[in-house]
Amino acid sequence: MAGNSFGKLFNLTTYGESHGPALGGVIDGCPSGIQLDLDAIQDELNRRKPGQSAIVTQRKEPDTVKFHSGIFEGKTTGTSIGFVIENTNQKSHDYTHIKDSYRPSHADYVYDKKYGFRDYRGGGRSSARETACRVVAGAIAKQMLKGIEITAYVSGVGNVKLDKPYTELDLTKAESNNVRCPDEAMASKMETYIKEVRSKGDTVGGIVSCVIKNVPVGLGEPVFDKLHAELGKAMLSINAVKGFEYGSGFHGSTMYGSDHNDAFNTDGSTKTNFSGGIQGGISNGMDIYFNVAFKPVATLIQEYETIDKEGKVVKMHGKGRHDPCVVPRAVPIVEAMAALVIADFYLINKMYN
Ligand SMILES: Cc1cc2nc3c(=O)[nH]c(=O)nc-3n(C[C@H](O)[C@H](O)[C@H](O)COP(=O)(O)O)c2cc1C
């Protein structure tokens, strides 16, 4: 399978399936001499792991990361950082029902057609368990990017939306509830809604918003590898993502230029930030902010119709442990992918500009 790597200079390659013995990765290009806080890396994984609260999948995985190379006496050595996260709670018998049939809107059908067969257990390589590896690499990238703050939070669950710009929120509160929404009253409404949806065996989508502060001017390349294009690719590579918008996003298309232009202050900062911290593909020193839309995931704990390998219509009933709404667990994944993009451009800038 091609396409298992991300990043040009700060590069992550991942391996592993949902129900194989382990997942893991290799990070190439991380500079030497970075003092790593290994507990902080594990903390990031704990924010993503299954079974962490009542509103996520109840698969119980410790998601403990073990490093095998590239770190000596707590510091990066400049060589490949290899790491492993063991799968300990597979319960693979839960998945025999999807061996010969396809879950609508999951990756079962396309994997079979493209590769001829698939590891059907828990979705195999298409499972979002792979994103645990991204979180490890993103946590290391965050530690390399000292001073740059990357904060994601849930701003919507279905139609329960937090209609406030990030500048009016206390983002330090995002981790204080199961949903990861910084507004406590909205978080509680979102949690109630997720529980209601789960009790029906259904799923619901949501939005993760992300803010990156203290990015220096000049990250991003002017033509194809624009900073927002790479952020968009990074976010759209996360399982179940359906949309990406940065700055004024789709709303910007309804505005006049005279309202949308970000007027300058004399120091080059801008009075408004509809550009979302990026102009011409290059960071301008203002906050970068964007939204990522996640779909309601495919696996329903309900009976539904689908087709089997022969194209025969069959009835299917979802089993196993699944997320009724993925956005609370997607928050650290969005942060990790943002960190990988910023780390890559940071190194590119150091090397070539
Ligand atoms: C954190 C996270 C958890 C997920 N959990 C599930 C799940 O429990 N059940 C499911 O059907 N899909 C789940 N997904 C989504 C699938 O991995 C994804 O829909 C599938 O691979 C098909 O890819 P696509 O939706 O991007 O087209 C999850 C995604 C994320 C980000």
The ligand as an SDF file (V2000), in Angstrom:
LIG
                    3D

 31 33  0  0  0  0  0  0  0  0999 V2000
  -11.1030    8.9640   16.1810 C   0  0  0  0  0  0  0  0  0  0  0  0
  -11.8860    8.2260   15.1340 C   0  0  0  0  0  0  0  0  0  0  0  0
  -12.6290    7.1180   15.4970 C   0  0  0  0  0  0  0  0  0  0  0  0
  -13.3810    6.4190   14.5530 C   0  0  0  0  0  0  0  0  0  0  0  0
  -14.1640    5.3790   14.9720 N   0  0  0  0  0  0  0  0  0  0  0  0
  -14.9810    4.7740   14.0750 C   0  0  0  0  0  0  0  0  0  0  0  0
  -15.8880    3.7690   14.5000 C   0  0  0  0  0  0  0  0  0  0  0  0
  -15.9530    3.4320   15.6820 O   0  0  0  0  0  0  0  0  0  0  0  0
  -16.6840    3.1900   13.5590 N   0  0  0  0  0  0  0  0  0  0  0  0
  -16.6370    3.5540   12.2480 C   0  0  0  0  0  0  0  0  0  0  0  0
  -17.3720    3.0190   11.4350 O   0  0  0  0  0  0  0  0  0  0  0  0
  -15.7810    4.4990   11.8240 N   0  0  0  0  0  0  0  0  0  0  0  0
  -14.9700    5.1200   12.7030 C   0  0  0  0  0  0  0  0  0  0  0  0
  -14.1210    6.1140   12.2670 N   0  0  0  0  0  0  0  0  0  0  0  0
  -14.1220    6.5000   10.8460 C   0  0  0  0  0  0  0  0  0  0  0  0
  -13.5480    5.4680    9.8910 C   0  0  0  0  0  0  0  0  0  0  0  0
  -12.1950    5.1750   10.2050 O   0  0  0  0  0  0  0  0  0  0  0  0
  -13.6780    6.0070    8.4580 C   0  0  0  0  0  0  0  0  0  0  0  0
  -14.9630    6.4900    8.2420 O   0  0  0  0  0  0  0  0  0  0  0  0
  -13.3930    4.9180    7.4390 C   0  0  0  0  0  0  0  0  0  0  0  0
  -12.0280    4.5990    7.4620 O   0  0  0  0  0  0  0  0  0  0  0  0
  -13.7610    5.3490    6.0030 C   0  0  0  0  0  0  0  0  0  0  0  0
  -13.0530    6.4720    5.6400 O   0  0  0  0  0  0  0  0  0  0  0  0
  -13.7540    7.8700    5.2530 P   0  0  0  0  0  0  0  0  0  0  0  0
  -14.8910    8.0810    6.1820 O   0  0  0  0  0  0  0  0  0  0  0  0
  -12.6660    8.8990    5.4910 O   0  0  0  0  0  0  0  0  0  0  0  0
  -14.1940    7.7690    3.8360 O   0  0  0  0  0  0  0  0  0  0  0  0
  -13.3560    6.8240   13.1920 C   0  0  0  0  0  0  0  0  0  0  0  0
  -12.6050    7.9510   12.8230 C   0  0  0  0  0  0  0  0  0  0  0  0
  -11.8860    8.6630   13.7870 C   0  0  0  0  0  0  0  0  0  0  0  0
  -11.1150    9.8750   13.3790 C   0  0  0  0  0  0  0  0  0  0  0  0
  1  2  1  0
  2  3  1  0
  2 30  2  0
  3  4  2  0
  4  5  1  0
  4 28  1  0
  5  6  2  0
  6  7  1  0
  6 13  1  0
  7  8  2  0
  7  9  1  0
  9 10  1  0
 10 11  2  0
 10 12  1  0
 12 13  2  0
 13 14  1  0
 14 15  1  0
 14 28  1  0
 15 16  1  0
 16 17  1  0
 16 18  1  0
 18 19  1  0
 18 20  1  0
 20 21  1  0
 20 22  1  0
 22 23  1  0
 23 24  1  0
 24 25  2  0
 24 26  1  0
 24 27  1  0
 28 29  2  0
 29 30  1  0
 30 31  1  0
M  END
$$$$
